[in-house]
Amino acid sequence: MIDYSPRETVVVARRSRFADGMMAAGSATLLVAGLAAVDTRVRDFMTGFLRGDSLHSLAQGFESSQRWAHSLMDTAGYSTVGYEPLVMFAIVGLVFLVLMMKS
């Protein structure tokens, strides 16, 4: 929404928090739907979650994300000198992602 007052030459743009939240939720939903269309593991996870077995599905999801994080840390730890810029790029990208999601 843009407010313009003819007496003032300042244009102020206001962002709607509700619209921003709906945009983020829609983007996340679209991403999950796209992943479910492509990958059968995501599809099975979502059907298990929607079927009513949500605690098991969440525990399974946390376990797989924990395994992924451990394998990522092992890979970063065993990387050679040639891969250090790539690892630093990934870490900086992750920090920027967290900062972007925060604001």
C-alpha positions, -999 to 999 in steps of 0.1 A, spaced: 0 0 0 14 34 -10 3 65 8 7 98 -10 -1 132 5 -1 161 -20 12 185 7 42 163 13 66 150 -13 74 119 7 60 86 -5 57 59 22 54 23 13 39 1 40 41 -37 39 13 -58 52 25 -85 76 -5 -106 68 2 -105 31 38 -113 37 29 -142 59 4 -155 33 31 -152 6 56 -172 27 30 -199 35 20 -201 -1 56 -204 -12 63 -232 13 31 -250 3 41 -248 -34 76 -260 -26 63 -290 -7 38 -298 -34 65 -297 -60 87 -320 -40 58 -344 -34 52 -345 -71 88 -354 -79 100 -375 -49 81 -405 -36 97 -402 -2 82 -367 3 49 -380 -9 49 -409 15 59 -386 44 31 -362 36 5 -390 32 16 -405 65 14 -371 82 -21 -364 68 -33 -399 75 -30 -393 113 3 -407 120 18 -373 126 40 -380 156 57 -409 138 61 -388 107 76 -359 125 100 -381 144 110 -398 112 115 -364 96 136 -351 124 157 -383 123 163 -380 86 172 -343 89 196 -351 118 212 -378 96 215 -353 68 231 -327 91 256 -353 104 266 -364 70 270 -327 59 292 -321 89 312 -352 82 316 -342 45 327 -307 56 352 -322 80 367 -346 55 369 -320 27 402 -312 12 418 -278 7 401 -275 -27 366 -276 -12 371 -250 15 357 -221 -6 327 -242 -14 321 -250 22 325 -214 32 301 -203 5 275 -228 18 279 -216 54 276 -179 43 245 -188 22 229 -205 52 236 -175 74 220 -152 48 190 -176 45 185 -175 82 187 -137 83 163 -134 53 138 -157 71 141 -136 103 131 -103 88 
